[in-house]
Each structure stands twice: as structure tokens, then as C-alpha cells.
Amino acid sequence: MNVLPPALNELIEAFNALPGVGPRTSERYAYWFVRHDLNAGARLAAALTALPDGIKYCEKTFALISADQQYSELYTDPRRDKTIVAVVAEPFDILAIEKTLQFHGTYHVLGGLVSPIDGVSPDQLHIKELLKRIDEDKVRELILATNASVEGESTALYIQQQVNNKNIKVSRLARGLPIGVDLEYADQITLGRAIEHRQILSQPNSENNQDD
């Protein structure tokens, strides 16, 4: 016997297919539409239906762009420095960097991270296109902005090895401990980066250390 209407069950199953969304969360999402605004469901359905024809990937940066565009505006904007490229794993990583208002270069989206466990090899990422861009745009610095995870570090190391003969500067986003996080809760990679990039507050005066 069906406890819920089939239409509602289908919606719950659709939400449950999303990453990180379990059965209880799926039920809450579906019930929200029933209780608050059934028209919101129609708007959501319309947006999802229009999505495949409304977006595509930039041919240079692989960032998400409108279907009527060829290149990302973050690439074609003359105020952006094409010789500095921040390499990120996913398109939405660009948003995080842009919110800082501190970066004025361009981006290159890999489309994931190297992960043998998940069957993701370097050949499945946009690394070959990155190497081509380095030559075409005369890139002078790569900023490896992948996550501070095992996969992120492995991907960054692989890219660094691939550009060793390019004679360009390769940098990595500084890693440290977030404000308010106790040492006991910090993961090993973050804590290791914090030690590696520690800030010097004072140094011994060489004159005072000399023997009388």
C-alpha cells in the first residue's frame, strides 16, 4: 500500500539522488514544497528543464558560461591578466576566489581531481588544455588552487611536474588554521601547512648573541 502519493514519492526519490542528501532530508525538501508553495516546484522544474540548453563550458577556461557565449567573461575582460592563471578543480571554486576581490588573473577549471580510488586519472582532467594555454597566452605564473586534500595535493604535484620545463612561476595557495579552530580538531594536512608557512614574529639579534 502506498502511504504517499506517487508524485510525491517520485520527488523524494529525485532529491535523494542528489549528493549528500539522505532519505530524511529528501522527505523534508519534498514536504516543504507541499506545505509552502506548489508553484515553487513548477519554477524549479522549469529551471532544471532549461539548464541543459542554457549553459556550457568555456572553450578556454572550462568555466560555466551561457549557451550563447564562447568564452568566459573572466577570460575576455581586458582588465584580467591572462598571464596569471589560477587552477581550480570545479567551476564553483571560481566563485570563492572572486568573492575575495583579490585576484585579477584568469582561471582554468580541471573538472575534478586526480583520484585513483574513484577512477579519475590525469588524462580525464583538462590538464592538456592547460599546458596548451600556457604557451598560447604566455602564462608566467600558475596558482595551484586545488583543495588541501590528498587528491588536491596529488593533482597539484602532478601539474607542477608537467610544467617543470615551461620556465614559469608555480605557486600554491597558502594553507593555515582557520580562526577559532582548536589544534586537536585540525586535520594533518592543514596543520602541516600552518607549520610550513608559519609567520616569524621576532628573531634573535645577531649582535646580542656574539661573545663579549
Number of C-alpha atoms within 10 A of each C-alpha: 3 6 6 9 8 10 8 15 15 13 17 21 15 12 19 18 12 10 7 8 13 14 13 11 14 20 18 13 16 20 15 14 16 14 8 9 10 12 11 13 15 12 11 11 12 11 12 12 11 11 13 10 11 13 14 18 18 20 14 18 23 20 25 19 18 15 14 10 14 14 19 20 14 19 20 13 12 9 10 15 17 23 18 22 27 22 24 25 22 18 20 12 17 21 10 10 16 12 9 8 8 8 15 16 19 22 28 28 27 25 16 20 25 24 15 10 8 8 8 13 14 17 9 14 18 18 20 14 16 22 15 12 18 20 12 11 13 14 19 16 18 25 19 23 23 24 17 19 14 13 17 20 18 16 25 25 12 14 19 17 10 13 16 11 8 13 10 15 14 17 14 15 12 12 18 18 16 10 6 6 9 9 11 8 8 14 12 13 15 18 17 15 15 16 13 12 12 11 8 6 5 6 6 7 8 7 7 8 8 7 5 4
